[in-house]
Amino acid sequence: MLSEGNTEPAIGTVEADFDRIALLSPEGWDHNAQYHGYLLRQLPAHCEAALDVRCGTGSFSRLLAERAGRVVALDLSPGMIEVASERSRQHPNIQFEVADATEWAPGGELFDCVASIAMLHHVAAEEMLAKMAGLLKAGGTLAILDLCEPEGLQDALRGMAAMPVSLLLRVIKTGRLRVPREVRAAWEEHGRHEVYPSVPAVRQVCERVLPGARVRRHLLWRYSIIWRKQG
């Protein structure tokens, strides 16, 4: 089961990995950013309060800040939060916090939307999804983007098709065929610990925790979960 199969390293190792990556990460396009627009289209055009769980350097938090009165943005890595705060000086409505999302407990249904990008595979997914759902106000929207493991021939063919698309998008968006060597090395080091779920496993978890959720597989080795809380 997805929520029981997490074999990520200790929190301190993940934090150290992302502190290192934060120092190397340029502002700009990557595979996650390719789907920012899709996630935004699923969220309310205007809302009072939004939560970004595992905000990284804050790129999606800043997009949320354009439509929310207040954004709370969490990340386990102090380095990520430092970079995110520096890059978000023009967005005073973002409150950045160094926090372990699995332990963060503000109490109550506080947010009109909760978003999370590339975080779920680091934690016990079922428990984390239930927690994020509990932070939503009635009628609020949960939007998740994460990485998935290929499963079967169809996924293998999709992965092959994604390779040239990925290279073309990188050249168009960044002017580079590859990310800088030091950035690539940092991600490869972190990636040695990574374990990703299959999309069918994600759907099974959502059936238990988020009934009615839409789980969609995307081309660039990602999937999304969109769920609206009844009220």
Secondary structure, 3 states (H helix, E strand, C coil): CHHHCCCCCCHHHHHHHHHHHHHHCCCCCCCCHHHHHHHHHHCCCCEEEEEEECCCCCHHHHHHHCCEEEEEEEECCHHHHHHHHHHCCCCCCEEEEECCCCCCCCCCCCEEEEEEECCHHHCCHHHHHHHHHHCEEEEEEEEEEEECCCCHHHHHHHHHHHHHHHHHHHHHHHCCCCCCHHHHHHHHHHHCCCCCCCHHHHHHHHHHHCCCCEEEEECCCEEEEEEECCC
